[in-house]
Amino acid sequence: MPYPPLHAPSGVTDDERTKGMMISVNGITLHAEDSGTGDPTLIFLHYWGGTARTWQPIIAALPSGLRAIALDARGWGRSDRPDKSYGVATMADDVEAVIIALSLKRYVLVGHSMGGKVAQLLASRRPSGLAGLVLVAPSPAQGKSLPEGVRTEMTDAYSSPESVAWTIDNVLAERDLPPSLRDLAIADSLAGASAAKKSWPLTAISEDVSADLLQIKVPVLVVGGEKDKVDDVNMLRKIVLPSLPGSVMTIIPGVGHLIPLEAPQELAEQVLDFIKNGGGYARGSASRPEDIPSAFDAAVNRADLDAVMALFHPKAVMRMTDGTVVAEGPDALREVLSQLLAARPHLRNTVRRVLVSDDVALLLLDWEIRIAMPNQEAAVECGTATQIAERCSDGMWRLRISNPLGIN
């Protein structure tokens, strides 16, 4: 089905050959596929070897009330193929220029692997209109140090149909891809510009673009694949999550690195939940009791005291990890939590069990909190917590009792 007519801003021309646009920015022309209407706009950035087509199964699963723009990065798909300039900063410049050219007012960046690294750098610049960040098996902004032999193997990975197929089957994917998606992935990887194929493994993957990650002030969702061999879950937990202030993570079982092609429905659901919760986990609201821990993580990790407080019932009681009970009302709780957030902790809650009876819920969860110390090491505490939540008159669930010490 063709796209509805687009009113092309300056530098943008309608492309009648495909459901998309050709956008002239940053000295080159980029191809973008644009579908749907509504707010916010989702901007999809593909992996090394992918194209805008990589995102078609996810976009097809999203409601038409969301606008989705999938970009072909320079050197891939139908975008221009310069002989050089494939650094992460240049790719982030391209995306930022597209956002300006399209006059996007509110948007969420959704980046996979290489696209996830580009999204992190762009988000760290705090561009106007950025409402959230979804990182799908992202390459770390800190860069990856690869042995020379691995770099060489990667530069040859997309040299023939056989090498691409081997790479998909043995490195990138855990699940068997449907034949149509497998053929698409092979064709897109083969068709990339030679400079684009070589630049990522030889230089861009190792670039450290993490200097300003703490400037990111929007909600961040990291989606990992349980069986990912490229950007594995342990790396995401140890490197990516602690460096992103508002981040929470979800893991899709049984999938590898090619999450958009292996699990498009599951990923679409994660993205949609992210958007439904206000461009991320909504400030101070949880429509289900099991959403409270994720909302709490996101608020704590971005040091948003108002959002943390909004998750508590006005008559909440909290037992701190040192055994102190705070029961004197919201002001006392706010003071204690303010002191905690001043240490810039990184919190991760994992729900173990939820029991609901009418407007009351009991949550059992495992937690881990990391606080960076002056010597650059991290102090780590962990435990099992019990929480009681209550559904309030606005339909949202809030904490009535929070006990990080569990039954101790």
N, C-alpha and C positions, 0 to 999 in steps of 0.2 A: 504494500500500500504506500503511495507516495506521501511525502511530508506535506503538511499544509503550507501554503505560501508563506515565505519568510520576508519580513521587511529588513533587508540587508543594510546594516550600518556601514559607515565609511570603511573601506578596506575589505568588505565581505561581499562575495558574489554568489548567487544561487548556482548550484551545479545540477543540471537537469539529468545527468547521466546516472546519478545515484541519489539516494535519500540523504542528501547532505549539502555541505557548503564548502567552498574554498575560501580561506581566510588569509589575507596578505598582512603579515605582521613580522616584525623583527628581521626584515630583509629576506624572508622566504614566504612561501605559500603553504599553509597547512590545511589538511582535509579534516573536516569534522562531520560526524553524523549527529543530527539533532532530531529529537522526537519528544512528543508530549508537551504539555503546558503546565504552568503552575509554579509554586514556590515552596521550597527552594529548588534551584537548579542543581542537578548532580553532574559533576564534571569527572569523567572516567579517563584514567591514565593507565595505559597498558604496560605489560611486562616486556623485557628484552626478547624480541622475537615475535611479539604480538602486534596487533593493530586495533583500530576501533572495532573491528569485527569481533574481537575477543569478547567484547561486552554484550553482544547481541542477545545471548540467552538470558542474561540477567535483566537487561532492559526490557525484554519481552515479558518478563514475569512481574515487572513493576506496574502499578496503576498509571493510567494515562494522565492522571492529575499531577504527576511529577514530570518536570522537564528534565531530559537526560541528554547530555552532550558528550559524545565519545570522540576523543582526538586520536588521529594518527600522529605520533611523534615524528619529528624530523628524521628522514631516512627510512621510514616505515610506511606501509600502506600506500596511500596516494598523495602523501605529503612530499614536498621537495626533498631532494637527495644531495645536499652539499657534500663536498669532499672532506670537510673538516668541521670543527665546532660542534662536538657532541658531548660536551661536559654537562654535568648535572645543573650547574648554574644557568647555562644557556638554555637547557630544556625547561627549567623553571621560568626563565624570562619569556619563552615562547607561550607557556600556559598563561602567565600573567597578562601578556599582551592580548591573547585571545579573549580573556575575561573583560578587558577594557574595551576591545573592539566590539564585543557583543553587548556591552553596557549591562552586564549582569550585576544585580543589586544584592542578591543573597544566594549563596551557593555552598555546596559541600564538595570537597575534593575526595574522590575515591581512587586511590592509587594501588596498583598491584606490582609487587616486586620492584623493578626499576622505577615504575611509575609511583610507587610508594615512597621511594627515596626523593624523587622530584617533588612530590606533594609535601613531604616534611620540610624541605628547604623553603618552598614557597610559603607554607604556613608560618614558618619562623620569621618571615618578613612582615607578618600581620597585615596582609592586604585587605583593603576595604571590602566588606561584604561577606567575608569568610565566616560561615556559621558552624562548620564542623569538619572533621577529618576522619575518613574511613581508610585504614591501611590494611590491605589484604596481602598477607605474607610479605611484608615490606623488607626490602634491602635496608640494612641499618644506615642511618645518616652518618654514623661515625666511620663508615667505610669498612671493607673487608680485605684482609691481606691474604692473597692467594699465592700458592706455590707456582713457580714458572710453568711447570708441567700442566697444571690445571688451567692456567690462562691459555696455553697453546691449544689444549683440548677444546676449550670454549670457543676460540676463534674459528675452529674447524667444525663446530657442532652443527652449523646451519649451511654447510657447503654442498650438500646433496640431499635428495629425498630420503635416502637410506640413513644418513647421519642424523637428520632431523627426527626421523621415526625412532631411531635407537635412543636419542636423547629424551624424547617424550616418554618412551616405554620404560627406560631404565633410570632416569634422573628426575624428570619433571612431574610425571603423573603416577599416582598410586592406583586409582581406579581406571578401568578400561574406558576410554572415551568413545562415545558414539561415533560411528564411521564418518559422518558428515562433519563433526567437530574436529576429529583427528585430521581429516583431509584439509580443513580450514587452517588448522595450526601449522601443518606442514607447509602449505602454500604460502602463508604469511611469513613464516621464518625464512623460507628460501628466497622470497622476493625482496627482503630488506637490502638496503644499500650496503655495499662492502664496508664503507667507513663506519656505518652504524653498527654492523655486526662486530667489528673489531674494537671500536672505541670503548664499549662497555667493559669487556673483560680485561682489556689492556690498561685502561686508566680510570674510567668513570666509576666503576664498582668500588675502587679503592679510595676515592675522594672522600675527605672528611668535611661534611657540610653541616656539622652538628653545633656550631658555635652558638647559635641563637635559638636553640630548641626551647629553652625556658621562656622565650617570649610568646610561645603558643598559648593562647588563653581560651581556646574553644574546646568543646568536648572532643575526645579522640577515642575511636573504637579500633582496636587491632584485632584482625581475624586471622587465626593461624590454622594450618592444616596439621592434623595429628601426625601424619606420616611424611611430612615435608622433609626432603633431603637437602633442600637448597637454603631456605631460611627457616630453620627448625624452631619448634616451640620453645625449647630451652634458651636459644639465642634471643628470641622475642622477649622472654621473661627477664633475662639478665641484662640485656642491652637496650632494647627498644622501649619497653614499658617504663623503666626508671628514668629515662631521659625525656619523657613526654608528660608534662604536668597533669593533664586531664585525661589520662588514658585508662581504659579498661580493656580486657581481652576476652574473646570468646574463641573456642576451638571447635572446628568442624571435624567430627570423627571420621577416620578411615580415608582421608583424602591427602594428596600430596601438595605440590607447589602450584599446580594449575587449577586452583580453586574455582576461578570463573568458568572453566570448562568442565571440571569434574563435578562440581556441586552448585550449579547455577541457581537452583531453586532455594537451597539452604542459604546461599550468600544473599540472594535477593531478599529473603525474609529478614536477615540480619540488617541489611541496609534500610529496609522499610521500617523495622522496629526503631532503628536509630533516628530516622526522620520523624516518626510518630511521636517520639519522646522529645521533640523540640529541637531537632538538628543535632541531637545527642541525647544523653540522659538528662531529662528536663530538670531545671533547677528546682529542687524541693518538691518533686512530685513522683509518685509511684502508683500506677494504676493497679498493680498486683503486688502482694506482699513479697514475692520472690524477686521483684525488681528493686526493692529497697537497697540490698547490698551493692548492686552495681551503681545505682544512683549515688550512694554514699561514697563509694570508691572514687567516682568521677569528681564529686564535689571536694573531697579531701585532697585528691591529687592535684587539683588546680587551685588549692588554697582558697576556695570560695566559701567563706564562713556563712554568708547568708543562705546559700544553698544547703549547707550542712544543717543549719538550724531549722530550715523549713522542712526537713525530713523528720523532725522530732515533734511529737504531740506536745501541746502547751503544758501538760502535766507530766512530762517525761521524767524518768529517773534513770541515771546512768551510773554504773559501777566502773571505775577506771581500772587500768591494769595494775595499779599499785594498791588496789583494794578500797580506795576512797569512793564513797557514795555521794553523788551530786543529786540532791533532791530538793533544792531550795528554789527551784523555778528556772525559767528561761535565762534570766540574767546571769545566774551562777553557772549554768551549763555553757552559756556563750563565752564566759570568761575562761573556763577550763579548756574549751575547744579552741579558743583563740591562741592560747599558749601552745597547744599541740600543733596547730597549723603554722605557727611561726617557725617551727623546726623544719618545715617543708618535707613532710613525710611522704612516702609512697606506700599506699595501702592496697592490698588485694584480698577480697573476700570471696570464698567459694562456698556456695550453698550446698549443704549436705541433705537437709530435709526441711520441708515446710508442711505444717499441719494447720488447716483453716477450719474454724467453726464460726459461721455467720460473719460477724464483724471483728473477730479476733483471730490472730494468726501467731503461731509459734514457729520460730526459725532456728535451725541449728546450722552453724556455718564455721568453716575453718578460715582463719585470717593470718595474714603476714604483713608486718609493717617494717619498712626500711627507712632509716634516717641517716643521711650523709653526715659524716663526722669531719672535723677540721683537717684530719690527716688523710682525707679522701676515701677512707674506708667507710663501710656502712654498718651501723648498729641494727641488728635484725631481731625482732620479737615475733613469736607466732603462738597461736593457741586456737582453742575451739570456743566459740561464743554461743550464748543463747539470747534470743531477742523475742520480745512480744510486741506485735504491731496491732494497731487498731485502725479500722476504716472510719474516716471522719465524715462529716456531713457533706463535704464536697466530692465524696466518692474516692478520694485518694487515701492511700495507706501511709501511716506514720508510726514511728517508733514510740512505744509507750514505756518499755523497759529495755535497756541495752546492757548486756552483761558480758564483756569480752572474756571474763574469767570462767565462763561456762558454769559448771556445777562446783567449781572449787571455792 
